[in-house]
């Protein structure tokens, strides 16, 4: 298990870099996690992270890519609710990376 040092606090991460305690999440935590992924968070990233946190609050789970895209389309419209937009912001495995930065558990069907 590794840790993330934020404002003098050590925050525990699991073997995949996800928060052990969801209550440890803050915008500063998201920025630090993004830095570990060599990612600079923009307003577009924050829009998705806030949307993910709302999804988790509503459904108590981290969505896989397809449900996340459907939710994005519903909340943000078709211009942003598509896989191209999500992949442009979060390269590789976008739902997994976005969930990590949003301080949520790893989506259940992500490797």
N, C-alpha and C positions, 0 to 999 in steps of 0.2 A: 504494500500500500504506500502511495506517495502522498505528499502534502503540497498545499499551495499557501504561500505566505502573503497575507493581505492585511495591511494596516496593523502589523505586529501580531496578527492571529494566524495560527496554523490551521488550515482547513483540510480535512482528510478527503482523499480521493481514492476510488477503487482502482483495480488493476487496469481498467479501461479509461481512467481519467475522469470518471463521473463523480459528482459529489456523493459522499457517503450519507451525509445529512442534508436533506433538501432545504432545511431551514438556514443553512449556511449561505444560500444564494443571495447575492446583491448585485447591483450594476457593476461594482468594482470586481466582484468575483467573475462575472461574465467577461469583463475586459481582460482579466488575468488568464482565464481559460482560453480566450480567443488568442491572446499573445502566444500561449503554448502551441497553438495550432498555426501560428504565423498568419493571423488574420486580424485586420483592422476593422472594427465594427463601425458601420455607417448607419445612417437613419433607416435605410432599408433593412439592414440586419436586425436592428432593434424592433422594427415593425413585426418581423417574423418571430423574434424571441418573445415579445409581449403576446402575440397571437398564440404561440405554443403554451405559454403559461396560462392563458385563458382557457385553452383547450383542456389542459391538465386539471384546472380548477373545476371545469364542468364535468369531465368524464373520468377523472382519476387515473388516467393513463397517458403515456407518451405515444403519439400517433406514429405509425409507419408512414412511409412516403406517400402512398396513395390517399389515405384518409387525410393526411396533412394538406395535400394539394386541394382536395375537395373542400376542406375547411377554409383554406386560404381563398379559394374562388368565391365561396359563400360570403366571407367577411371583407375581402379586399377587391373583389371583382375579377373578371377573366384576364385582365392585363397582368396582374400579379399572381393570380391563382393558377399557376401552371408550372410544369416541371422545369422548363427552361429558366424561369426566374429563380426558382429555388436552387437549381444546380449552379447558376451563375454566382449566387451569394455563398453557398455552402458546398464546396467541391467535394467530390468523392462520394460519401454516403450522407446526403444532405439532411435527412430526418434524424439520423444518429448524431451528427455534429451539431445541428441546431438544438436538439434536446439537451446535449451536454452543456452547451453555452447558456441555455435557458435554465440550467440547474435542475433538470428533470431526470428521472431514471432512463436508462437505455430502453428504446422501444423493444418490445418483446420479440419481434421477429427479425431484429437486426443482429447480424453476426458480430 
